[in-house]
Amino acid sequence: MRDLIETAFVQIENVVCNSTSWEARTALAPNSALGIQPLHARSVELVAQPGKIRELGSCVRGTLIEYLKKQRGFSGVIVLSSVKEPRLILVMSFWKAEKDAANRWESSAAVLKMVTPLIDVCTRVHTYQAAMPCFPDAPSPIAATPVC
């Protein structure tokens, strides 16, 4: 039996990283057999209250990202907003170590104070092991075009 796969279109709102290259931030040696740089990611899906979409987006792109930058092991963040459902914002944060990714930043008092008045619900939270391909002769895309 075949499972149906649901696709969703999203718009990348922000990509934020530390100013040093991706490889230097992770401080881990790439897997030489696969050429992959290990990294950890935490995705947090937020649903804005009706009429609060812009305010939540501004909060995430501003205050929330500044908060994440100050956390131990932070490597970067990508903010995605759904094209089909504009109230849905996904914050994918990247971390040096699994323990840093599992820090439950979305439940901290500071974050709850920021987002609680703007969201209906935090629908999903997942932690992933991510793989960043290493290309020895090519500059890192993030390092080549620093955003922060």
C-alpha positions in Angstrom: 0.0 0.0 0.0 1.3 3.4 -0.9 1.2 6.2 1.7 0.1 9.6 0.5 2.8 12.3 0.8 1.5 15.8 1.6 3.6 18.6 0.2 3.7 22.1 1.6 5.1 25.3 0.1 6.9 27.6 2.5 8.6 30.9 2.3 11.9 31.3 3.9 11.7 34.5 6.0 15.1 34.6 7.7 18.3 32.7 7.8 20.5 33.7 10.8 23.9 32.4 11.6 27.0 33.2 13.6 29.6 35.2 11.7 32.2 32.4 11.6 32.0 29.6 9.0 29.6 26.7 9.5 32.5 24.2 9.9 34.2 26.4 12.6 30.9 26.8 14.5 30.2 23.1 14.7 33.8 22.3 16.0 33.3 18.7 14.9 35.3 16.8 12.3 33.3 15.8 9.2 32.7 12.1 8.7 35.5 11.4 6.2 33.7 8.5 4.5 30.6 10.5 3.8 31.9 14.0 3.8 29.1 15.1 6.1 29.3 17.6 8.9 27.1 16.5 11.9 24.8 19.0 13.4 21.6 19.0 15.5 18.3 20.8 14.7 15.2 21.6 16.7 12.0 22.5 14.8 9.2 24.4 16.6 5.9 25.1 14.8 3.9 28.0 16.0 0.3 29.0 15.0 -0.4 32.7 15.2 -3.7 34.0 16.6 -5.9 35.4 13.9 -4.9 39.0 13.4 -1.5 38.5 15.0 0.4 37.0 12.0 2.6 40.1 11.4 3.3 40.6 15.1 4.4 37.0 15.6 6.6 37.2 12.5 8.2 40.3 13.8 8.7 38.8 17.3 10.3 35.6 15.8 12.5 37.5 13.4 13.6 40.0 16.1 13.4 39.3 19.8 13.2 35.5 19.6 16.2 35.2 17.2 18.2 37.5 19.5 17.3 35.2 22.4 18.5 32.1 20.5 21.8 33.7 19.6 22.6 34.0 23.3 22.1 30.3 24.0 24.9 27.9 24.5 25.7 25.9 21.3 23.6 28.0 18.9 24.7 27.7 15.3 21.9 29.2 13.3 18.2 29.4 12.6 15.9 29.3 9.6 12.4 30.8 9.9 9.8 29.4 7.5 6.2 30.6 7.0 3.6 28.5 5.2 2.3 29.8 1.9 -0.9 27.8 2.2 -1.5 28.6 5.9 -0.1 32.1 6.7 -0.7 31.6 10.5 1.9 28.8 10.6 5.5 29.7 11.3 8.3 27.1 11.7 11.5 28.0 13.5 14.3 25.5 12.7 17.2 26.2 15.0 20.7 24.5 14.6 22.9 23.5 17.4 26.4 22.2 17.9 25.5 19.3 20.2 22.4 17.1 20.9 22.2 18.4 24.5 22.1 22.0 23.1 19.3 21.1 20.6 17.3 19.5 23.4 17.4 22.6 25.6 13.6 23.2 25.2 14.1 26.9 24.4 10.4 27.1 23.3 9.4 26.4 26.9 11.6 28.9 28.6 10.0 31.7 30.6 11.5 34.4 28.3 10.2 32.8 25.1 6.7 32.1 26.6 6.5 35.7 27.7 7.3 36.8 24.1 5.1 34.5 22.1 2.1 33.4 24.3 0.1 36.6 23.6 0.6 36.0 19.9 0.0 32.3 19.4 -2.9 30.0 19.5 -0.7 26.9 20.0 2.8 25.5 19.6 1.7 22.5 17.5 4.9 20.4 17.0 8.4 20.2 18.4 11.0 17.8 17.0 14.7 17.4 17.5 16.7 16.0 14.6 20.3 15.0 13.8 21.1 17.0 10.7 23.8 16.4 8.1 25.6 19.3 6.4 27.5 18.1 3.3 31.2 19.2 3.3 32.7 20.3 0.0 36.4 20.9 0.6 36.9 23.1 -2.5 33.7 25.1 -2.2 33.1 27.9 0.3 30.2 27.4 2.7 27.1 29.1 1.4 26.4 30.6 4.8 30.0 31.8 5.2 30.0 33.2 1.7 26.9 35.3 2.3 26.8 36.2 6.0 23.5 37.4 7.2 24.4 38.5 10.7 
